[in-house]
Amino acid sequence: MSQQAQQQMSPREERGMQQQQPARSREWVMQPPVDIHENGTGITLVADMPGVSRDRLEVEVENDVLTIEGEVSIPMPEEMQALYADLRSKRYRRSFTLSRELDLDQIRATMKDGVLTLHIPKRAEFQPRRIQVNVN
């Protein structure tokens, strides 16, 4: 990215992007905003990833680290050329370290209208349970 383009980036854009340096070239990625909700049965992550389709999305867990990555696909007719784009990067990437109380084999993921929803349940021994009280 040119120095002039970096200077035009707003502070908000800078906070939402991180620089990744693969072996061959520099790549800018956006960190999607994520809402995280926890209840007694597990956690739910909701990530906004507009422009990412299900086939361009990767969700991976390795060594208790959840990584979500997606590539923006904006179809454009051949005879048209973009004059302006709000996106400086075409790739989203974000990672989270997960607690060992979560059941990583039971993760459910759905994608609809550019919103990724992940539900990660707690392992059975960490979920709240109701204890019945008997009256004599």
C-alpha positions in Angstrom: 0.0 0.0 0.0 1.5 3.4 -0.9 2.4 5.9 1.7 -0.1 8.3 0.4 -2.9 5.7 0.7 -1.9 5.0 4.3 -2.0 8.6 5.2 -5.6 8.9 3.9 -6.8 6.0 6.1 -8.9 7.2 9.1 -8.0 6.2 12.6 -11.1 4.0 12.7 -10.0 2.2 9.5 -6.5 1.7 11.0 -7.9 0.1 14.2 -10.0 -2.4 12.1 -7.0 -3.5 9.9 -3.9 -5.3 10.7 -0.9 -6.0 8.6 0.1 -9.5 7.8 3.4 -10.3 6.2 3.3 -13.6 4.3 6.7 -14.9 2.9 6.3 -13.1 -0.4 4.3 -9.9 0.0 2.5 -7.7 2.4 -1.2 -8.3 2.8 -3.7 -6.1 4.7 -6.6 -7.8 6.4 -9.7 -6.4 8.2 -10.7 -7.6 11.6 -14.4 -8.1 11.5 -16.4 -6.7 14.5 -17.6 -9.6 16.7 -20.2 -9.7 19.4 -19.7 -12.4 22.0 -22.5 -13.6 24.2 -22.2 -16.2 27.0 -24.8 -18.1 28.9 -24.9 -21.2 31.0 -24.7 -23.6 28.1 -21.9 -21.9 26.0 -20.9 -18.9 24.0 -22.1 -17.4 20.8 -19.9 -15.3 18.5 -21.6 -13.1 15.8 -19.2 -11.7 13.2 -20.1 -9.1 10.6 -18.3 -10.1 7.4 -20.2 -8.3 4.5 -19.3 -9.6 1.1 -18.1 -13.0 2.3 -20.0 -16.0 0.9 -20.1 -19.4 2.5 -17.7 -20.9 0.0 -15.1 -18.2 0.7 -15.2 -18.7 4.5 -12.9 -20.7 6.6 -13.5 -21.5 10.3 -10.8 -23.5 12.0 -9.9 -24.6 15.5 -6.3 -25.6 16.3 -4.7 -25.9 19.7 -7.6 -24.1 21.4 -7.4 -21.2 18.9 -10.5 -20.4 16.8 -9.7 -18.6 13.5 -12.2 -17.2 11.2 -11.1 -16.0 7.8 -13.1 -14.9 4.7 -12.5 -13.4 1.4 -14.8 -10.7 0.0 -16.3 -11.4 -3.4 -18.0 -8.5 -5.1 -19.1 -9.5 -8.6 -18.8 -6.7 -11.2 -19.7 -6.8 -14.8 -16.7 -7.0 -17.2 -17.5 -3.7 -18.9 -17.6 -1.8 -15.5 -14.6 -0.5 -13.5 -14.8 0.5 -9.9 -13.9 4.2 -9.3 -14.2 4.1 -5.5 -14.4 1.3 -2.9 -15.0 1.5 0.8 -12.9 -1.6 1.4 -9.1 -1.4 1.4 -8.7 -5.1 1.9 -10.6 -8.0 0.5 -9.8 -10.4 3.4 -11.2 -10.7 6.9 -9.3 -12.6 9.6 -9.7 -12.8 13.4 -8.5 -15.3 16.0 -9.7 -16.1 19.5 -8.1 -18.3 22.3 -10.8 -20.6 23.6 -11.3 -21.8 27.2 -10.9 -25.5 27.8 -14.3 -25.6 29.3 -15.8 -25.4 25.8 -16.6 -28.4 23.7 -14.7 -27.7 20.5 -16.1 -30.9 18.8 -19.6 -29.5 19.0 -19.2 -26.1 17.3 -22.1 -25.0 15.1 -21.7 -22.3 12.4 -24.2 -20.6 10.2 -23.7 -17.8 7.6 -26.5 -15.6 6.4 -26.3 -12.2 4.7 -22.7 -11.7 5.6 -23.2 -12.5 9.3 -21.3 -15.5 10.7 -22.8 -17.0 13.9 -20.8 -19.6 15.8 -22.2 -21.4 18.9 -19.7 -23.2 21.0 -21.3 -25.2 23.8 -19.7 -25.8 27.2 -18.6 -29.4 28.0 -21.2 -31.2 29.9 -19.3 -31.1 33.2 -19.2 -27.3 33.1 -22.8 -26.7 32.2 -25.2 -25.7 35.0 -27.5 -28.5 36.2 -30.7 -28.5 38.2 -30.7 -30.5 41.4 -34.0 -31.9 42.4 -34.9 -31.5 46.1 -37.1 -34.1 47.7 -39.3 -33.5 50.6 -39.6 -36.2 53.3 
